Amino acid sequence: MRTLTQVWVFFVSLTVAFLFIGFQFYGRLGLFVSFLFSLLLIYITLHKGLWFFRKHLHFKEVKGSDPTGFLNRLNAVKNQYDINVIHLYTTPDDVPPLVWKDYPKTGFILLNENLLSHLNENERHILVHFLFSHLDVRPTFRPRLFSIFEFGFLKLQFVLAPIMSLLALALGSPRYFLKSDLTALANSEAHHLDFGYFLKKLHDLRFHRSKNLNGAEYFSTLTAAQHHFWKSFGQPSLKKRLVTVMGFLP
């Protein structure tokens, strides 16, 4: 099923469920309130699902002057991943590489401003395909919805985190991470050892090891440094990812 179709099937099903519950408890008034609540949830998910975590980050868009040349690298291969427009942001905050996609075919990438200075030429080449592969393979809608619940109920995170992690696992989120890694490995034409060490290097960089991203965890391309089952955000373990691309654990 196409992603856009999944989105509207989800919203229609959720709206029908809300209308049914509202009518059962409060009759016509319940129908009206449930309908308004459904519209509010749709609006927040589609238009504010990214705003919740972005407003906590100090970021700027890279455009015009591109001293690192990384935006040019992204634009050179974006069509290979069916992306028409790509936006690159940098931030001084501790944050792993984040990616998300809007309709139609617009990709967004957020990197720590110090990342590129820690990578050599080959690693930058791998990074381009790594970011695009996660944009291309991973779901567009699902991370937004998870992010809203993560940020909207931070005070209840100790209760919701295990539930959301189980839901992400049930929906196959770890599979998308592993498939994205393998797609990046194939498209970058990097040696599997080089790719594995690249992934481990990204994971170990100090500014990627943020413990609290306030909803941005579901847009991360990396596995959380403190990776526990009850708070996994649907990310597979680093060990699983390294074994998948390298065939062994370094």
Residue pairs with C-beta under 8 A, 6 or more apart in sequence:
1 9
3 139
3 140
3 141
4 103
6 141
7 140
7 141
10 141
11 38
11 41
11 42
14 38
14 41
15 34
15 35
15 38
18 34
18 35
18 37
18 38
19 31
19 34
19 35
19 38
21 30
21 34
22 29
22 30
22 31
22 32
22 33
22 34
22 35
23 30
23 31
23 34
24 30
26 33
44 148
45 141
45 144
45 145
45 148
46 144
48 148
49 144
49 145
49 147
49 148
50 100
50 108
50 144
50 147
50 219
52 147
52 148
52 151
52 152
52 214
52 215
53 147
53 151
53 213
53 214
53 215
53 216
53 219
56 214
57 91
57 93
57 95
57 110
57 216
58 91
58 92
58 93
59 89
59 90
59 91
59 93
59 110
60 89
60 90
60 91
61 87
61 88
61 89
62 70
62 71
62 88
62 89
62 90
63 71
63 88
66 72
68 116
70 88
70 116
70 124
70 128
71 86
71 88
73 124
73 125
73 128
74 86
74 88
74 109
74 128
74 131
74 132
75 86
77 128
77 129
77 132
78 84
78 85
78 86
78 107
78 132
80 132
80 187
81 107
81 132
81 133
81 135
81 136
82 105
82 136
83 101
83 105
83 106
83 107
83 132
83 135
83 136
84 104
84 105
84 106
85 105
85 106
85 107
86 106
86 107
86 108
86 109
87 106
87 107
87 108
87 109
88 109
88 111
89 108
89 109
89 110
89 111
90 110
90 111
90 112
90 113
91 110
91 111
91 112
91 113
92 112
92 113
93 112
93 210
94 112
94 206
94 207
94 208
94 209
94 210
95 110
95 112
95 207
95 208
95 210
95 213
95 216
96 112
96 202
96 208
96 209
96 210
96 220
96 221
96 222
97 109
97 110
97 111
97 112
97 115
97 127
97 130
97 131
97 202
97 208
97 220
97 221
97 222
98 109
98 110
98 216
98 219
98 220
98 221
99 107
99 108
99 109
99 110
99 131
99 134
99 135
99 138
99 219
99 221
100 107
100 108
100 135
100 140
100 143
100 144
100 219
101 107
101 108
101 135
101 140
102 108
102 140
103 140
107 132
107 135
109 131
109 135
112 205
112 207
112 208
114 207
115 127
115 205
115 207
115 208
116 124
118 201
118 205
119 127
119 201
122 190
122 194
123 198
123 201
125 188
125 190
126 184
126 188
126 190
126 194
126 195
126 198
127 198
128 188
129 183
129 184
129 187
129 188
130 180
130 181
130 184
130 188
130 198
130 199
130 221
131 221
132 184
132 187
133 180
133 181
133 183
133 184
133 187
134 177
134 180
134 184
134 221
136 180
136 183
137 176
137 179
137 180
137 183
138 176
138 177
138 180
139 173
139 176
142 171
142 173
142 218
143 218
143 219
144 218
146 164
146 167
146 168
146 218
146 233
146 234
147 215
147 216
147 217
147 218
147 219
148 215
149 160
149 164
150 157
150 160
150 161
150 164
150 214
150 215
150 217
150 218
151 214
151 215
153 160
154 214
161 230
161 231
162 229
162 230
162 231
164 233
165 229
165 230
165 231
165 232
165 233
165 234
168 174
168 218
168 232
168 233
168 234
169 232
169 234
171 234
173 233
173 234
173 235
174 234
174 235
174 236
174 240
177 223
177 234
177 235
177 236
177 241
178 236
178 240
178 241
178 244
180 221
181 195
181 199
181 241
181 244
181 245
182 244
182 245
184 195
185 192
185 195
185 245
188 195
190 198
192 245
192 246
192 247
193 246
195 245
195 246
196 242
196 245
196 246
196 250
197 250
199 238
199 241
199 242
199 245
200 238
200 242
200 250
202 208
202 222
203 222
203 223
203 225
203 238
208 222
208 225
209 225
210 225
211 224
211 225
211 226
213 220
217 224
217 233
217 235
218 233
218 234
220 233
220 235
222 235
223 235
223 236
223 237
223 238
223 241
224 231
224 232
224 233
224 235
227 235
227 237
227 238
239 249
242 249
242 250
243 249
